[in-house]
Amino acid sequence: MVYYTQTGQLKSAIDATLSPFKAGEQVSIDYLELKPKVPFPYPWSYTQFFDIFPETVKGIPCELSPFFINTEKKYDLVVIGYQPWFLSICVPINSFLQTDAASKLLNNTPVVTIIACRNMWLTGQEKMKAHLKRLNANLVGNITFVDKSANLISLVTVLAFVLKGVKEKFMGIFPKYGVSDTDLKMAPAFGNVLLKHLKTNNYDNQQVELNQLGATNIRGNLLIMEGRGSALFPLYANFITKKGEQGSKERRMRVKIFGIVLPTAILILSPIITIISRLMPLLFKRKFQKQIDYYSQNSLK
């Protein structure tokens, strides 16, 4: 089990999902928690939060604290737990995937990913697929835990969570941010599926079974919005990095501009895209369903 958790939310999802493994006989789990050498803050300041955006999108690794994992040991299954940051893999996990240890650990090995996030994970998982393909790993399952609030509501609550550390009802009005207790109670059902396929060493139908339990619930409006973001984010990332490296004063103004543009764009575009997403299944039914089917499985285009 390889993971990075900043707030503990992902670890709760991991523990709930893998709880059947702990009750089973002849199954043992090794845990590797990754930590950056210079920890990312929690809560973030506004500037710190948006200043990590370019490096996240461009896949620039950070230095990790020393860790040990026996790369000579052949694992039957490796589970990777991560959070998407800015439609990309969070920096610590992305950094690990670029190490020699990851290359040895994941080579010719079945992998399951567990994701906990606000709601947009499609592009981050595509980047994960690309890394795993490069590392000769076999992605056999993906389980997602998301905040199921409306997009604009979760935008407010996630900013309150990451910038203020407020998870419960923000301002006494907004709902609790993050993965619901109900979803965590359902998580062991995913673990039972993983355990069954681990014991048979046959993962052919695993994702189908996970999806039947709700592992990859894809919302049309978010699919469209994420597609626009994944096209524009590299442009914004280059725009900022041209002025300097992470933390440099030279790029601070561009970071602040982006920190205003992104939430504003979401506020403006979200209602429009919601309407479009309701029309697309009617106007382009086959194309829309094809996209949903693709993101619900584990192969890479």
N, C-alpha and C positions, 0 to 999 in steps of 0.2 A: 504494500500500500504506500504509494508515493503521493504526498499532498503538500499544499501550502494553504494555511488558513490565517487570515489577518484578524478576524473578529470572532472566530469560533463557530460561525454559522455553518460553514462547510463541514467541519469536524462533526457536528451534530448529525448532519445528513449522512456522512460516511458511517458513523457508529450505528445509526438506525438501520441503514441498508445492510451492513455486514453483520448485524446481530445474529442471524441464523448460523453464520460461520463459527461463532464462538460457542454455540451450543452443539455443534456437530463434532463427531469423533474423527480423528485422523486428519484434521484440517488445522493448520497453524497459519498465523498471519504475522509477517514482519512489517513494521511501520517505519517509514522514512519521512519525517517532517522536515521540509526545506525551510531554511531561514536565510534571508539576505544578510550579508556581512554588515551592511548599514540598514537597519530595519526601516521599513516603510511606516510612517506614523499612523496612528489611529487614536482619536479622530484626525483626519487630514485638515490642514489649512486649505482655503480655497485655491491659493496659488500652487501649493504642493500637489493637490489633486490633479489639476489640469497640466501641471508641468511634466508629469510622468506620461502624458498622452503620446508625445511623438515617439519615445523609446519603446512604448508598448506596441504601437501600431507597426513600427519598423522592425520589431523583433530584436532589438539591441539588448544583449544580456547584461545582467548585473552580476557582481561578485557575490557568491554564496558563502555562507559560513561553512567551515569544514564539516563534511558529513561522511559517514561510512556505510557502505552497503556491499555485501559479498557478491561481486559480479561473477564469481566463479560458480555460484549456486544457480541451478536451473529451476526457475519458478514455473509452476503449472499455469499461473495466471498473475498478471500485474494489474492492479487497479490504480488509476491516476485520478486524483481529485483536484479540481482547479476551479477558479472563478474567471469568467471573461472580464477583461478590462477594456473598455473602448472598442468593443467588437473584436478583440484579440485575446490571446492567451495571457493571463497575468504574468508579469515579468519573472517572478521566481521560478515558476514551472517552465516557462519558455527558456529560461537560462539553463535549467537542468537538462532539458531536451537537447541542448547543444554541447553537453559534456561527454567525455569518453565513457563515463560510468553509465550514462543512459544508453549509449550505443551498445555496450556489452550486455546490460541488463535486459533490454527490450528486443534484442536480435532474435528473430524467429520465435516470438513469444506472444500468446494471446493477451490482449489488453482490453480492459473495460474502463471507460471514463465516467466519472461522477461529477456533475456540474451543479453548482449553486450560484444563482445570480438574480438580478432584478427581473429580466425577461428576455434579453436578446443574447442568444448563444450560438446561432447558426454559423456566423462567420468565424468565430473563435474555434468552433469545432472543425470547420474546414481547414483551418491552419493546423489544428491538432492532427487531422488526418494526413496532411502533407508531411508533418514531422515524422509520424509513425511509419508512413510509407518509406521515407528516406532511411529510417532506422531498421527497416525490414521487420517491423512488428505487425501483428495481425489484430486490427481493431474488431472486436467481436460483440461489443455492447456499449451502449451509451444511455445514461440515466440522468435526467435533468430535474432539478428542484428550482422552481421559480416563484417569484411574487406574482400572485394571480390578480392583483388589483389592476384597475384600468391604467393604461400607460401614463397618462398625465398625473394621476394620483401617485403612482409608484415613483415618478420622477421627483416629486416633492419629498416623499418619504425616504428615498435612497440618499438624497442630498442631506437630509436631516440626520440620517444614519452615519454617513461617512464623514460629514463635516462637523457634526455636533455630538455624535455618539448616541443619538436618541433613536431607540428602536420601538418603544411603545408609542402610544398615540401622540403624534407630534401636534403641538398646540391644542391638544384636547379634541381635535377634529378629525385628523387623518388616521387611518387604520394602522395597526402595527405593521412595520416593514418586515419583509423577508419571507422565508419559507414558513408555511403555516404549521401549527402543531398537528393538524389533521393529516397533512402530507407526510410528516415525520412518522406518524403512527402507521401509515400505509407502507412506509419504506421497507420493512422486513419482507414484504411480498416480493420486491425486486430481488432481495438477497436470496430468497428461496429459489428463484429462477436461476440466479448465478450459481448457486451451490449445486443444483441439479445438473447443470451442464458441465460444471467443473468435474463432477464425479464421473461423468461419462466421457469427458474430453471431446465432446461433440457440440459445437457452437452454431451449427447451421441455422437453427430456427430460434436462437436465443433472442435476437432483437425483436422479432415478431411477437414473441411472448411478452417481452418487456413493454412493447408498445401497447399491447392489449390491456396492460395495467396502467397505462398513462405515462410512460417513461419519456416520450418525446412529443408532448402536446404543442403543436405549432399553430400560432395565431396569424391569420392572413395579414392584418394590418402591420404587425411587427415584421413579418417576412418582407413586405414591401419597403418599410422604413429602413430595415437593416440593409437591404440591397442598395439603397441610396447612400447610406452612411459608409458602407464598405468601399464605394467608389470614390467618395469625397475625402475620407479620412487620410489616405496617404498623401493627398495634396496639402491638407492642413499640416500634417506632420512634417513634410518637407519645408513648408513655409516657416515653421517655427525653428527647425533645426538649422536652417541657413543662418540664423542669428547666434547660434552657440549651443553648447552642450547643456544637459540637464542641470538646473540650479544656477545657471549663469545669469547675470544681471542683463546682459545684452538682449536676451530673448524674452525677458519678463513681460514686456508690453504686449508682445504677440500672444503669449500665454494668456494674459488677462483678456485680450480681445476674444480669443477662442472660448474662454470661460464664460463669456457673455453670449457669443454667437450660438454655441451648441444648445444650451437650454432654451434660448429664444426660438431657434429653428424647430426644436421638438414641440414647443408650445403651439407654434403656428401650423406646422405640418401635420401634427398628429390627428386633428379632427378631419382634415382633408383626406389623409391616407386611409383613415378608418372608413370613410365613404367609398373610396376607390376599392378598398379590399372587399367590400360587400358587393360591388359591381363586377369585379374581375371573375369570380366563379360563375357568373351568369354569362359574361361576354367571352371569356377565354377559359372555359371550364377545363378542358383537357390540359392546357398549358399550366394553369394554376395548380391542378391536382398533381401534375408531373413534378412540379417544384416541391410540393409537400412530400410526395413519395420519396424524392431524392434525399431530402434532409432527414427523413425518418429512418434511413439505413446508413450503413457504415463504409461504403465504398467511396472513393474519390473520383471526381470527374476526370 
